[in-house]
Amino acid sequence: MIHVIGLTGQSGAGKTTAGAVFKSCGFAVIDADECSREAVLPRTDCLKEISEYFGRKIINPDGTLNRPALASIVFSEKSELKKLNAIIHPYITSIICKKINEYKTLGKDFIILDAPTLFESNTDDLCDLIISVTAKEELRKKRIFERDSLSEEDISMRFRSQYSESFFRKHSDFIIINNKSEDEFIEKTKEVAEKIKAYYSPGKTLLNLN
């Protein structure tokens, strides 16, 4: 039987690193960001619907999505982000379900669904367990700046559009805190991977979240 594990958390907390660790532990990984990029390829129904609402200004001359232009709109106005999510999430979910079925056919036991907007898209409904990665705000800002070279204002807008740490704690089965070294974070993630494998092994009935 296949088990889908949702992996989400705050921007800059280290979710991508966690996903790589789970993959190294034998978990199949579905990257919702990759599914999102697939959903908005040129000439797709999803991109057409987005451009009809937000205008041609979010389409590049070559027909691809102008991500910075769209981000400047949706991260500055919550209602616009809500509208974008309403358009794109059903398309992404359809792609995710297709990939889950493909892994079922391949006989995989565990799938990590790496999804920054796991709760916003309701794809948490597809998951047996939820893992959230969190970190201190100053560390997350530093990581995002080094990774994406975004301005302080852009980072703050992104943070304001996301759920709080308390939300993730309340709605997750595991919380992995990434406030120290990368090596320690990797070891914590490996421990969670082994706990999940042990829980779903024959004869196990109780999941120890500690």
ABEGO torsion letter per residue (X at the ends): XBBBBBBBEBBGAGAAAAAAAAAAAGBBBBBAAAAAAAAABBGBAAAAAAAAAAEAAABBAAGBBBAAAAAAAAAABAAAAAAAAAAAAAAAAAAAAAAAAAAAAAGBABBBBBBAAAAAAGAAAABABBBBBBBBAAAAAAAAAAAAGBBAAAAAAAAAABBBAAAAAAABABBBBBABBAAAAAAAAAAAAAAAAAAABBGBABBBAX
